[in-house]
């Protein structure tokens, strides 16, 4: 019986944590999504040229997510944008087979630039005070 109560408490804590991840952050800044959507649109255009509409669909996901985040900013949406941009930039940075150095720098910045902008405009930042809760 005690074990069931512990499991129920754990489950409720997990639900509360998830609810906090998808809770709308009305005071979150909206400007950080401009650069990532522009970069994602560049990738959509490149994919359309190379692989057609089928290849471009996957790059439309960040575009749609940026639009949703501009209207309904959440921590989960921010993570789903920040992680892939940061990961892409880091993978390009450490991959010697990614092409000549000048191209590598450009493509690395296409990932790390949006990641930096997203980091500066984290959704748990209050745009009115420019302070993180708890400071």
C-alpha positions in Angstrom: 0.0 0.0 0.0 2.8 2.4 0.9 4.6 1.6 -2.3 1.4 2.5 -4.3 1.2 5.8 -2.6 4.8 6.5 -3.5 4.2 5.6 -7.1 1.1 7.8 -7.2 3.1 10.8 -5.7 5.8 10.2 -8.3 3.3 10.1 -11.1 1.6 13.3 -10.0 5.0 15.0 -9.7 5.8 13.9 -13.3 2.5 15.2 -14.5 3.0 18.6 -12.8 6.5 18.8 -14.3 5.1 18.1 -17.8 2.4 20.7 -17.3 5.0 23.2 -16.3 6.9 22.4 -19.6 3.8 23.1 -21.7 2.4 26.0 -19.7 2.2 29.3 -21.7 4.8 31.8 -20.6 2.9 35.1 -21.3 5.9 37.3 -20.4 8.4 35.3 -22.5 10.1 37.3 -25.2 8.9 36.6 -28.8 11.9 38.1 -30.7 14.2 35.0 -30.3 12.2 33.1 -32.9 12.9 35.5 -35.8 16.5 34.3 -36.5 15.7 30.5 -36.2 12.7 30.8 -38.5 14.8 32.6 -41.1 17.5 29.9 -40.9 14.9 27.1 -41.0 13.4 28.8 -44.1 16.8 28.8 -45.8 17.0 25.0 -45.1 13.5 24.5 -46.5 14.5 26.3 -49.7 17.7 24.4 -50.0 15.8 21.1 -49.4 13.1 22.0 -52.0 15.8 22.6 -54.6 17.7 19.4 -53.8 15.0 16.9 -52.9 11.6 18.5 -53.7 8.7 18.9 -51.4 9.2 15.5 -49.7 12.6 16.4 -48.6 11.6 19.9 -47.4 8.8 18.7 -45.0 11.2 17.8 -42.2 12.7 21.3 -42.3 9.2 22.8 -42.1 8.8 21.5 -38.6 11.1 24.2 -37.0 9.3 26.8 -39.1 5.9 25.7 -37.7 7.4 25.4 -34.2 8.8 28.9 -34.3 5.3 30.2 -35.3 3.7 28.3 -32.4 6.3 29.6 -30.0 5.7 33.2 -31.1 2.1 32.7 -30.2 2.3 30.3 -27.3 5.8 30.3 -25.8 6.6 27.2 -23.7 9.7 25.7 -22.3 9.1 22.4 -24.2 8.9 24.2 -27.6 12.0 26.2 -26.7 13.9 23.0 -26.0 12.7 21.4 -29.2 14.2 24.3 -31.1 17.3 25.0 -29.1 18.5 21.4 -29.0 18.5 20.7 -32.7 20.1 24.0 -33.6 22.8 23.6 -31.0 23.4 20.0 -32.0 23.6 20.8 -35.7 26.1 23.6 -35.0 28.3 21.4 -32.9 28.2 18.5 -35.3 29.3 20.7 -38.2 32.0 22.3 -36.0 33.6 18.9 -35.2 33.1 17.2 -38.6 36.2 17.6 -40.7 34.3 16.0 -43.7 31.8 18.8 -43.6 33.7 20.6 -46.4 36.1 23.5 -46.6 36.7 25.6 -43.5 34.9 28.7 -44.8 31.8 26.6 -45.6 32.0 24.8 -42.3 32.1 28.1 -40.5 29.0 29.4 -42.4 27.0 26.2 -41.7 28.2 26.0 -38.1 26.9 29.6 -37.6 23.6 28.6 -39.1 23.2 26.3 -36.1 25.0 28.1 -33.3 23.7 31.5 -34.2 20.0 30.6 -33.7 21.0 28.6 -30.6 22.7 31.6 -29.1 19.7 33.8 -29.9 17.3 31.3 -28.4 19.5 31.0 -25.3 19.4 34.8 -24.8 15.6 34.8 -25.1 14.8 31.8 -22.9 11.1 31.6 -22.2 11.5 31.6 -18.5 13.0 35.1 -18.8 10.5 37.9 -18.0 10.8 40.4 -20.8 9.4 43.2 -18.6 12.1 43.0 -16.0 14.8 41.0 -18.0 15.3 38.9 -14.9 15.1 35.1 -14.5 12.6 34.1 -11.7 14.5 33.5 -8.5 17.2 36.2 -9.0 
